[in-house]
Amino acid sequence: MEFSQLIKPGDEVYLDITHSFRSIPLFLFVLIDFVQTLRKDENIQLSGVYYGMLEAKNDNVTPVVDLKALFEVTQWTRGVYEFIHYGHADLFAELIDHEGYKESLKHISNLADLNHIKSLKSKVDQFRSNFEKGYEHKNGLPIFPYLKPHLNRFFDYFKGADTDAKFQFQLAKWFFDHKRYANGYICLAESMITHVAYVYSKVERNLDVGKRIVRDNIKKLINHYLQTNSNEHYQKMHKLYKCVSKFRNDIAHAGFLSENNSEDVITKAHQFIKETEKLFFSSNGKRLIEQLPREYPYSTLQTQRSRSK
């Protein structure tokens, strides 16, 4: 471990493992991985791992090979793991050598953290489309084809998400599955609003589902009108949205306004996913939601403020 103390921020490390005991390369591998991981912000680079292949000597010439690619395998594995499990693409983007993919990955990571759904959906669709056409690492890294199926697991979450609302719902499911509950509750609550708003936009052609006043009117429909509706399905929609919104607001206020046990926020997440899928995104749920504009025309939902605009 004394070796790690000799490495300074910004150093480039070159290793020659030609004349060494068999255990030394393994030890150095673990040590370099340790230093690069825990001192990541110090920009310490492993620039080469050289081995003189005496057994391949030919015409008095001994080839020297760079084994750095073997050391990079753990970086690739960690990079893909962080991306598919947490949506963090910094390490993965550093390793990939395609500038377009590199920028797309960074955008996806940042947009997921910010919950900018419309832009995120566009970037995910674009990256998936380009990635499916094929990608070959310029150094011919043999590990990459084995990592690709795992990377596709991230994109599989969003298959069939043909609307912004369904994408929000699928993203909420992904967030919950990977223990990012704050993001998950935001997406889940908004997916309900977006889905109902899109149904209304098919009737009211000039309705912009991205406008705050429109979304506030849809919230009023779910929060108030559906509460007293005689249809049990609509009452359940109201109750579900109220519960999810309460959890979401508690999280937004860092738990200071919360009357809920923090364990409830976690344990009920997947129950809410199942209920949302049944009430909002199932064929029966969609059918009943499509009846709402007839029962509650948008003009009856508008507040005095929205009518004056």
C-alpha positions as CSV (number, residue, x, y, z in Angstrom):
1,M,0.0,0.0,0.0
2,E,3.0,2.3,0.3
3,F,3.1,2.4,-3.5
4,S,-0.4,4.1,-3.5
5,Q,1.0,6.9,-1.3
6,L,3.7,7.7,-3.9
7,I,1.0,8.4,-6.6
8,K,0.1,12.1,-6.8
9,P,-2.9,13.8,-8.3
10,G,-2.7,14.0,-12.1
11,D,0.0,11.2,-12.3
12,E,0.2,8.8,-15.3
13,V,1.2,5.4,-14.2
14,Y,3.1,3.0,-16.4
15,L,3.7,-0.6,-15.1
16,D,6.3,-3.0,-16.4
17,I,5.4,-6.5,-15.2
18,T,8.0,-8.4,-17.3
19,H,10.3,-9.5,-14.5
20,S,8.0,-10.0,-11.5
21,F,6.7,-12.8,-9.3
22,R,3.3,-14.1,-10.5
23,S,1.5,-12.5,-7.5
24,I,2.8,-9.0,-8.2
25,P,0.6,-8.3,-11.4
26,L,-2.5,-9.4,-9.5
27,F,-1.5,-7.2,-6.5
28,L,-0.9,-4.2,-8.8
29,F,-4.2,-4.7,-10.5
30,V,-6.1,-4.6,-7.2
31,L,-4.0,-1.6,-6.1
32,I,-4.5,0.4,-9.3
33,D,-8.3,-0.3,-9.2
34,F,-8.3,0.8,-5.6
35,V,-6.5,4.1,-6.3
36,Q,-8.5,4.9,-9.5
37,T,-11.8,4.3,-7.7
38,L,-11.3,6.0,-4.4
39,R,-9.2,8.9,-5.8
40,K,-11.3,9.4,-8.9
41,D,-11.3,13.2,-8.6
42,E,-7.5,13.3,-8.7
43,N,-7.4,12.3,-12.4
44,I,-4.8,9.5,-11.9
45,Q,-4.4,7.6,-15.2
46,L,-3.1,4.1,-15.8
47,S,-1.4,4.7,-19.2
48,G,0.2,1.4,-19.9
49,V,0.8,-2.1,-18.5
50,Y,3.8,-3.6,-20.4
51,Y,5.0,-7.2,-20.6
52,G,8.0,-8.4,-22.5
53,M,7.0,-11.8,-24.1
54,L,10.4,-13.6,-24.0
55,E,8.7,-16.8,-24.9
56,A,7.6,-15.2,-28.2
57,K,11.1,-14.0,-29.1
58,N,11.8,-14.3,-32.8
59,D,15.0,-13.3,-34.7
60,N,16.4,-11.9,-31.6
61,V,13.4,-9.5,-31.2
62,T,11.2,-9.8,-28.1
63,P,7.7,-8.3,-28.5
64,V,6.5,-6.0,-25.7
65,V,2.7,-6.0,-25.4
66,D,0.4,-3.5,-23.6
67,L,-2.0,-5.3,-21.3
68,K,-3.8,-2.2,-20.2
69,A,-7.1,-3.5,-21.9
70,L,-7.2,-6.2,-19.3
71,F,-7.1,-3.7,-16.5
72,E,-9.9,-1.7,-18.2
73,V,-12.3,-4.6,-18.0
74,T,-13.3,-3.8,-14.4
75,Q,-13.8,-0.1,-15.4
76,W,-16.1,-1.2,-18.2
77,T,-18.0,-3.6,-15.9
78,R,-18.4,-0.9,-13.3
79,G,-19.4,1.7,-15.8
80,V,-22.2,-0.4,-17.4
81,Y,-23.3,-1.5,-13.9
82,E,-23.6,2.1,-12.7
83,F,-25.6,3.0,-15.8
84,I,-28.1,0.2,-15.8
85,H,-28.6,0.2,-12.0
86,Y,-28.5,3.9,-11.2
87,G,-28.6,5.8,-14.5
88,H,-25.2,7.3,-13.8
89,A,-23.2,7.4,-17.1
90,D,-20.1,9.3,-16.1
91,L,-17.7,6.4,-16.1
92,F,-19.3,4.6,-19.0
93,A,-19.1,7.8,-21.1
94,E,-15.4,8.2,-20.2
95,L,-14.7,4.7,-21.6
96,I,-16.7,4.7,-24.8
97,D,-14.9,6.1,-27.8
98,H,-17.8,7.2,-29.9
99,E,-18.4,11.0,-29.4
100,G,-22.0,10.9,-30.3
101,Y,-22.7,8.0,-27.8
102,K,-20.6,9.7,-25.2
103,E,-22.7,12.9,-25.3
104,S,-26.0,11.0,-25.5
105,L,-25.1,9.0,-22.4
106,K,-24.2,12.2,-20.5
107,H,-27.5,13.8,-21.5
108,I,-29.5,10.7,-20.5
109,S,-27.8,10.6,-17.1
110,N,-28.3,14.3,-16.4
111,L,-31.9,14.3,-17.6
112,A,-32.8,11.3,-15.5
113,D,-31.4,13.0,-12.4
114,L,-33.5,16.1,-13.3
115,N,-36.6,14.2,-14.2
116,H,-36.9,16.1,-17.5
117,I,-39.1,13.4,-19.1
118,K,-39.8,14.8,-22.6
119,S,-36.1,15.4,-23.3
120,L,-35.1,12.1,-21.6
121,K,-37.6,10.1,-23.7
122,S,-36.2,11.6,-26.9
123,K,-32.6,10.9,-25.9
124,V,-33.3,7.3,-24.8
125,D,-35.1,6.6,-28.1
126,Q,-32.3,8.2,-30.1
127,F,-29.5,6.3,-28.3
128,R,-31.3,3.0,-28.4
129,S,-31.9,3.4,-32.2
130,N,-28.3,4.2,-32.9
131,F,-26.9,1.6,-30.5
132,E,-29.0,-1.2,-32.1
133,K,-27.3,-0.4,-35.4
134,G,-24.0,-1.6,-33.9
135,Y,-21.0,-0.2,-32.1
136,E,-17.4,-1.4,-32.3
137,H,-14.9,-0.1,-29.9
138,K,-11.9,1.3,-31.8
139,N,-9.4,-0.9,-29.8
140,G,-11.5,-4.0,-30.5
141,L,-12.2,-4.4,-26.8
142,P,-13.3,-8.1,-26.5
143,I,-15.4,-7.5,-23.3
144,F,-17.8,-5.1,-24.9
145,P,-20.0,-7.7,-26.8
146,Y,-20.6,-9.4,-23.4
147,L,-21.6,-6.1,-21.8
148,K,-24.0,-5.1,-24.5
149,P,-26.9,-7.5,-23.4
150,H,-26.7,-6.0,-19.9
151,L,-26.8,-2.5,-21.2
152,N,-29.9,-3.4,-23.2
153,R,-31.6,-4.2,-19.9
154,F,-31.8,-0.5,-19.3
155,F,-33.6,0.1,-22.6
156,D,-35.9,-2.9,-22.2
157,Y,-37.7,-1.0,-19.4
158,F,-39.0,1.5,-21.9
159,K,-40.1,-0.9,-24.7
160,G,-43.7,-0.1,-25.7
161,A,-43.6,3.3,-24.0
162,D,-45.2,5.0,-27.0
163,T,-46.5,8.1,-25.0
164,D,-44.9,10.5,-22.6
165,A,-47.2,9.2,-19.9
166,K,-46.3,5.6,-20.4
167,F,-42.6,6.6,-20.5
168,Q,-43.1,8.4,-17.1
169,F,-44.7,5.3,-15.7
170,Q,-42.0,3.0,-16.9
171,L,-39.3,5.3,-15.6
172,A,-41.0,5.4,-12.2
173,K,-40.9,1.6,-12.2
174,W,-37.2,1.7,-13.1
175,F,-36.5,4.2,-10.3
176,F,-38.3,2.1,-7.7
177,D,-36.6,-1.1,-8.8
178,H,-33.3,0.7,-8.3
179,K,-34.2,2.3,-5.0
180,R,-34.3,5.9,-6.3
181,Y,-37.6,6.5,-4.5
182,A,-37.7,10.3,-4.7
183,N,-37.5,10.3,-8.5
184,G,-39.9,7.4,-8.7
185,Y,-42.7,9.2,-6.8
186,I,-42.3,12.3,-8.9
187,C,-42.6,10.3,-12.2
188,L,-45.5,8.2,-10.9
189,A,-47.6,11.1,-9.9
190,E,-46.9,13.0,-13.1
191,S,-47.6,10.0,-15.3
192,M,-51.2,10.0,-14.0
193,I,-51.7,13.7,-14.8
194,T,-50.0,13.3,-18.2
195,H,-52.1,10.3,-19.2
196,V,-55.4,12.0,-18.4
197,A,-54.2,15.3,-19.9
198,Y,-53.4,13.5,-23.2
199,V,-56.9,12.0,-23.3
200,Y,-58.3,15.5,-23.0
201,S,-56.0,16.9,-25.6
202,K,-57.5,14.5,-28.2
203,V,-60.8,16.2,-27.6
204,E,-59.6,19.8,-27.1
205,R,-57.2,20.1,-30.0
206,N,-55.4,23.2,-28.7
207,L,-54.8,21.8,-25.3
208,D,-51.1,21.9,-24.4
209,V,-50.5,19.1,-21.8
210,G,-47.2,20.7,-20.9
211,K,-48.8,23.9,-19.6
212,R,-49.0,24.3,-15.9
213,I,-52.5,25.6,-15.9
214,V,-53.7,22.6,-17.9
215,R,-52.0,20.2,-15.5
216,D,-53.5,22.0,-12.5
217,N,-57.0,21.6,-14.0
218,I,-56.4,17.9,-14.5
219,K,-55.2,17.6,-10.9
220,K,-58.4,19.3,-9.8
221,L,-60.4,16.7,-11.8
222,I,-58.6,13.8,-10.1
223,N,-58.4,15.4,-6.6
224,H,-62.0,16.7,-6.4
225,Y,-64.4,15.7,-9.2
226,L,-63.5,12.0,-9.2
227,Q,-63.7,11.8,-5.4
228,T,-67.5,12.2,-5.4
229,N,-68.1,10.2,-8.7
230,S,-70.4,7.2,-8.3
231,N,-68.0,5.0,-10.3
232,E,-65.8,3.0,-8.0
233,H,-62.9,3.0,-10.6
234,Y,-62.8,6.9,-10.6
235,Q,-62.9,6.9,-6.8
236,K,-59.9,4.6,-6.7
237,M,-58.0,6.8,-9.2
238,H,-58.6,9.8,-6.8
239,K,-57.5,7.8,-3.8
240,L,-54.4,6.5,-5.5
241,Y,-53.3,9.9,-6.8
242,K,-53.9,11.4,-3.4
243,C,-51.7,8.8,-1.6
244,V,-48.9,9.0,-4.2
245,S,-48.9,12.8,-4.2
246,K,-48.7,12.9,-0.4
247,F,-45.7,10.7,-0.4
248,R,-44.2,12.8,-3.2
249,N,-44.8,16.0,-1.3
250,D,-43.3,14.6,1.9
251,I,-40.2,13.7,0.0
252,A,-40.0,17.2,-1.6
253,H,-40.1,18.7,1.9
254,A,-37.3,16.4,3.0
255,G,-39.6,14.6,5.4
256,F,-40.3,17.6,7.6
257,L,-44.0,17.6,6.8
258,S,-44.3,13.8,6.8
259,E,-46.6,11.8,9.0
260,N,-45.6,8.7,7.2
261,N,-43.0,6.2,8.4
262,S,-40.1,6.3,5.9
263,E,-40.4,2.5,5.6
264,D,-43.9,3.0,4.1
265,V,-42.5,5.2,1.4
266,I,-40.3,2.3,0.3
267,T,-42.6,-0.7,1.0
268,K,-45.6,0.8,-0.8
269,A,-43.8,1.9,-3.9
270,H,-44.3,-1.3,-5.9
271,Q,-47.9,-1.6,-4.7
272,F,-48.5,1.9,-6.1
273,I,-47.0,0.8,-9.4
274,K,-49.4,-2.2,-9.7
275,E,-52.4,0.0,-8.8
276,T,-51.4,2.7,-11.3
277,E,-51.0,0.2,-14.1
278,K,-54.4,-1.3,-13.4
279,L,-56.3,2.0,-12.9
280,F,-54.6,4.2,-15.5
281,F,-52.8,2.1,-18.1
282,S,-54.8,-1.2,-18.4
283,S,-57.2,-1.5,-21.3
284,N,-60.2,-1.1,-18.9
285,G,-58.5,1.9,-17.2
286,K,-57.8,3.6,-20.6
287,R,-61.4,3.0,-21.7
288,L,-62.9,4.6,-18.6
289,I,-60.5,7.6,-18.7
290,E,-61.5,8.2,-22.3
291,Q,-65.0,8.7,-21.0
292,L,-64.0,11.6,-18.7
293,P,-64.0,14.4,-21.3
294,R,-67.7,13.7,-22.0
295,E,-68.6,13.5,-18.3
296,Y,-66.4,16.4,-17.3
297,P,-65.8,18.7,-20.3
298,Y,-62.6,20.7,-20.0
299,S,-64.4,24.0,-19.8
300,T,-66.0,22.9,-16.5
301,L,-62.5,22.2,-15.1
302,Q,-61.0,25.6,-15.9
303,T,-60.5,28.0,-13.0
304,Q,-61.4,31.6,-13.3
305,R,-57.7,32.4,-13.8
306,S,-57.4,30.0,-16.7
307,R,-60.5,31.2,-18.4
308,S,-59.2,34.8,-18.4
309,K,-56.1,33.8,-20.3
